[in-house]
Amino acid sequence: MSGNLEQLKAFLTCFQQGDWEAACQRYCQPDFEIHEPPGLPQSGIHRGVLAPIEVSRIYRSIWDVEIGEQTLW
């Protein structure tokens, strides 16, 4: 279990530093999926290695947010 947590932390660190594509290419598998609930602008199932980027672009096109340094743990 701790190996999975370390992988997640490594992905989020890389992603938050702005190297989105590298993070996705390194840590996401081709069958990666993000499930977003109905009724949200980003609703649906987003598939593939670049799914996190797709969802992030939708968020950023709607809300004025920056992906940056955050305390996650």
C-alpha positions in Angstrom: 0.0 0.0 0.0 2.8 2.5 0.8 4.2 1.9 -2.7 1.0 3.2 -4.2 0.9 6.2 -2.0 4.5 7.0 -2.9 3.6 6.7 -6.6 0.7 9.1 -6.1 2.8 11.6 -4.2 5.4 11.5 -7.0 2.8 12.0 -9.7 1.2 14.9 -7.9 4.5 16.5 -7.2 5.5 16.4 -10.9 2.0 17.4 -12.0 1.9 20.4 -9.6 5.3 21.6 -10.7 3.9 22.1 -14.2 5.4 19.1 -16.0 1.9 17.7 -16.7 2.6 15.7 -19.8 5.7 14.1 -18.3 3.8 13.2 -15.1 1.0 11.6 -17.1 3.4 9.7 -19.4 5.4 8.4 -16.5 2.7 7.5 -13.9 -0.5 6.9 -15.9 -1.3 3.7 -17.8 -3.1 3.7 -21.2 -6.2 2.3 -19.5 -6.2 5.1 -16.8 -9.7 6.6 -16.2 -11.1 9.5 -14.3 -14.8 9.3 -13.5 -16.4 12.7 -12.9 -20.1 12.9 -11.7 -23.0 14.0 -13.9 -24.0 17.6 -13.7 -20.4 19.0 -13.6 -18.8 20.7 -16.5 -16.1 18.0 -16.6 -18.7 15.1 -16.1 -18.1 11.8 -17.8 -15.3 9.3 -18.1 -11.9 10.6 -19.2 -9.7 7.9 -20.5 -6.0 7.5 -21.4 -2.6 8.7 -20.3 -3.5 12.4 -20.7 -6.8 12.2 -18.9 -5.6 14.3 -16.0 -4.5 17.1 -18.3 -7.9 17.0 -20.1 -9.8 17.3 -16.8 -7.4 20.0 -15.6 -7.9 22.1 -18.7 -11.7 21.9 -18.2 -11.3 23.1 -14.6 -9.0 25.9 -15.7 -11.3 27.0 -18.5 -14.1 27.6 -16.0 -12.4 28.7 -12.8 -9.5 31.0 -12.2 -7.2 28.4 -10.6 -3.6 27.7 -10.7 -2.1 24.3 -10.1 0.8 25.0 -7.8 2.4 24.1 -4.6 -0.1 22.7 -2.1 0.0 20.7 1.1 -1.5 17.4 0.3 -0.3 15.2 3.2 
